[in-house]
Structures are given as C-alpha cells and as structure tokens.
Amino acid sequence: MSQKDSLPIPAAASRDPRSLEVLRVWIANGAQHVALAFGMWEDPAAWGLLLADLARHIAEAHAQKDDAVSAEDFLEEIRAGFESEMDSPSDEVSGQVQ
C-alpha cells in the first residue's frame, strides 16, 4: 500500500502525545486483514463499545456524504450484518498475534 492510499490521522490524535492506534483493517488479496492493539482493556465489553461507536461513525459518514441516506437506517443495516456474521461466520479467523 502506498502512502497516498493511507487514511489521514485524525487531528486530535496528531495533537495528543498520548494518543495510540487501536485498530487497522485492510482488504488485501480478496480478504480482510487486521492489526490490533489487544490487551487495551480488561473488560471485553469495552471492545463492544468501540465497535458500536465505530458503527455509528460509519453510518454518520454515509449520511453526511449522501442526503438520501438515513444514519439510523444505515446503522440498523450494519447491526443486521453484524448479527448475521456473528451467528453464521462467512470465514474463519486466522493469523497469529505478533
């Protein structure tokens, strides 16, 4: 991946010397690849909060870019996709902690 393809670092993260990256996700060779900073929280539910906040950001971004998109409806579709994938995974988790 070239530098031009990288997403920008949020301004607040650039300004805060204590900021840290928690998650990166790529699509490469037709599959999802993840790098994460695990062990961030003792309570696994904190990861659930992160995922919920991320889903809201995604829905809001789509609504901001397209007036025909309702953030609430988009979020419900994300929720449906999440629950479906949790109930019946389309792929197995693989890889190792490095």
C-alpha positions as CSV (number, residue, x, y, z in Angstrom):
1,M,0.0,0.0,0.0
2,S,1.4,3.4,-0.9
3,Q,1.5,6.3,1.4
4,K,-1.1,8.1,-0.8
5,D,-3.6,5.3,-0.1
6,S,-3.2,5.7,3.7
7,L,-6.1,7.2,5.6
8,P,-5.3,10.5,7.4
9,I,-4.6,10.5,11.1
10,P,-7.3,12.5,12.9
11,A,-6.2,15.9,14.0
12,A,-6.9,15.2,17.7
13,A,-4.7,12.1,17.6
14,S,-1.9,14.1,16.0
15,R,-2.1,16.8,18.7
16,D,-2.3,14.4,21.7
17,P,1.1,12.9,22.6
18,R,-0.6,10.1,24.5
19,S,-2.8,9.0,21.6
20,L,-2.4,5.5,20.3
21,E,-3.7,3.5,17.4
22,V,-6.0,0.6,18.4
23,L,-7.1,-1.0,15.1
24,R,-6.2,-1.2,11.4
25,V,-8.2,-3.1,8.8
26,W,-7.2,-3.8,5.2
27,I,-8.7,-5.6,2.3
28,A,-5.9,-7.5,0.5
29,N,-5.9,-10.5,-1.8
30,G,-9.7,-10.5,-1.5
31,A,-9.7,-11.0,2.3
32,Q,-9.8,-8.9,5.4
33,H,-6.6,-8.4,7.3
34,V,-6.4,-6.8,10.8
35,A,-3.8,-5.4,13.1
36,L,-4.9,-4.5,16.6
37,A,-3.6,-3.4,19.9
38,F,-5.1,-6.1,22.0
39,G,-5.0,-6.1,25.8
40,M,-6.2,-2.5,25.8
41,W,-9.0,-3.1,28.3
42,E,-9.5,-5.7,31.0
43,D,-13.3,-5.7,30.3
44,P,-14.1,-7.3,26.9
45,A,-17.3,-5.1,26.8
46,A,-15.0,-2.1,26.1
47,W,-14.3,-3.6,22.7
48,G,-18.1,-3.8,22.2
49,L,-18.3,-0.1,22.9
50,L,-15.5,0.6,20.4
51,L,-17.4,-1.5,17.7
52,A,-20.7,0.3,18.5
53,D,-19.0,3.8,18.2
54,L,-17.3,2.7,15.0
55,A,-20.6,1.6,13.5
56,R,-22.1,5.0,14.4
57,H,-19.2,6.8,12.8
58,I,-19.6,4.7,9.6
59,A,-23.4,5.4,9.4
60,E,-23.0,9.1,10.1
61,A,-20.2,9.4,7.4
62,H,-22.5,7.8,4.8
63,A,-25.4,10.1,5.8
64,Q,-23.1,13.2,5.5
65,K,-22.0,12.2,2.0
66,D,-25.4,11.3,0.7
67,D,-28.6,13.2,1.6
68,A,-30.7,10.1,0.6
69,V,-29.0,8.0,3.4
70,S,-30.5,7.9,6.9
71,A,-27.8,7.4,9.5
72,E,-30.4,5.5,11.6
73,D,-31.4,3.2,8.8
74,F,-27.8,2.6,7.8
75,L,-26.9,1.8,11.4
76,E,-29.7,-0.8,11.5
77,E,-28.3,-2.4,8.4
78,I,-24.9,-2.5,10.0
79,R,-26.4,-4.1,13.1
80,A,-28.2,-6.7,10.9
81,G,-25.0,-7.6,9.1
82,F,-23.0,-7.8,12.3
83,E,-25.6,-10.1,14.0
84,S,-25.8,-12.3,10.9
85,E,-22.0,-12.6,10.7
86,M,-21.8,-13.3,14.4
87,D,-24.4,-16.0,14.1
88,S,-23.1,-17.6,11.0
89,P,-19.5,-16.6,10.2
90,S,-18.6,-16.4,6.5
91,D,-15.0,-17.0,7.2
92,E,-12.7,-18.4,9.9
93,V,-10.5,-16.2,11.9
94,S,-6.9,-17.0,11.2
95,G,-3.5,-15.5,11.9
96,Q,-1.3,-15.0,14.9
97,V,-0.5,-12.4,17.5
98,Q,2.8,-10.9,16.7
